[in-house]
Every structure is written in structure tokens, then in C-alpha cells.
Amino acid sequence: MARDYDIDEILYLSQTKGMSAAWIKEELSLSITQRQLQRLIAQRVGRRPTRQAIRMPDTVRSRVVAYMESRGLDQYYCSLCLKRRMEPGFIHALNGDPSLDVLVFVCRHCSVASDR
């Protein structure tokens, strides 16, 4: 069976653009299935992380973090349990006030506990 697709174009869209197999299949009008396309990409570049969030950099979050750090908060220090953590904390509002001054960093444990 002859190939009717360009592997370099598929890899380009997958790696640099971060497009999914479904999107690539639709965009290039490929005759192979999405699963075959996923396997083809995985053979060439390896598997994509599925549990880890794949996100573009968030400019608003980075500005909020910079503001919070300018106020003296550390994103590796939990403001609720008062412990230093290895991973950056989540942004959490202490009350319902719509102001940046009530935001603090909390660890994963305190974030889950405060949501209940």
C-alpha cells in the first residue's frame, strides 16, 4: 500500500504546532485512521504526555504571579500550612473580595482541603 501522506508535514504539525491526530487528519484530509496517525507520530517522536497538562504560557497568570511576588509572597511557600514546597503553589483567594491583594499561594494539599 502506497503512502498518501507526507510524514514531515505530519511531524511538523504535531511537534511545533501541538496539533492533535484528529485535527491533523481533518486538516490534511488523510485516509488513515486517527489511531494509525497517533502510532506513526509516537514511533518518530515518542509519546506525548497525557497526564501532564499541556498548556501554552499564560501571560495573565505570569503577571499576577509577578505582582504577588512583588508583595513579598513566594510561590513555593504555602500561606495556609506555612510550609515550603518543591513545586509552585496554586493561586487562591482568601475571601470573595475581587482584588489582587487577597490572593495567596497554597500547596496542592491545602488547595484540595479548602475546596470542600
N, C-alpha and C positions, 0 to 999 in steps of 0.2 A: 504494500500500500504506500503510495507516494505521499509525502508531506505536503500539505497545502497551507502551511503557516511558516512565518519567519521567527525562529527561536530567539534571535537577538532582539527583535521588537517586543516580544513577549517578556523577556527578561528585563528589558529597559522599563516597560510599563510596571512590572512587578516591583523591581528594586527601587528605582528612582521616584516613581510616581506613587508607589504604595497601593496600586490598584488590586482589587480582588480578582479571583479567577472568573467570577460571574461577569464582572464589568469588562474584563479583557475579552472574554468570549463574545459578549454582545458587541463591543466596540469594533473588534476585528472581524466579526462575522465568521467565527471558526466553526468547523464541522465536528470537532472533538468535544467530548463532554467536559463539564467543569472539573470533575474528579480527575480525568486524564490530564487536564491542564495543571491542576494542583500538583500531581505527581511529577509532571515534567519540570515544573519550577523547583520543586523540592529536590529533584535529582541534581539540578545545576547549582542552586544557591543554598540549599538546606531549607529546613522548615522555618516558618515564621512563628514567632512566639504567640501562643494562643491564650495563655493565662495572663500574661503581662499586658497591660494596657498599651495600645499603640496609639499615641496621640501626637498631634502637631504641637509645637511650643505655643503656650498660651501667653500672649502679651499682657493681657489684663491681670492674670494671676501673678506674673513676674513683677508687675508694677505694685500690686498690693503687697507682695512679699517684701519688696524693697522698702515700701512705706513702713511696714510693720518692723522691719529690721532697723530702720532709722529711728523708730521709737524705742529701741533697745531690746526688742524681742528676738529670740534665737529660734530658728525653725527646727533645730534639733533638741530643743528643751520643751518638755510638756508643761504647760501652765496649770494643769489640773492636778496631776500626780507629782509634779515637781521633780521629775527625773529626766536625765539626759538620755536620748535615744540614738541609735545608729542610723535610722532613716528619717528623712524630713517629715515633719508633722503635718496634719491636716489643719486647714483654717476653720476656726469655729467661732461663732458669735456667742458672747456671754449672755446676752438678752436680746430682745426683739428690736432694739434701737437700730435704725437704719444709718449707722455711722461706721466709719472705718476704725474709730477709736475703741470699739468694743470687741474687735477681732483679736483672737489669740491662737497660738499653735497648740494642738493637742496630739497625743500619740494615738496609734491605732486602737489600743485598749480603751482609752478614755473616750475616744470618738464613738465607739460602739456602745459603751456603757451610757453615754449621755443621750443617745438616740432613743433609748427605751422609755 
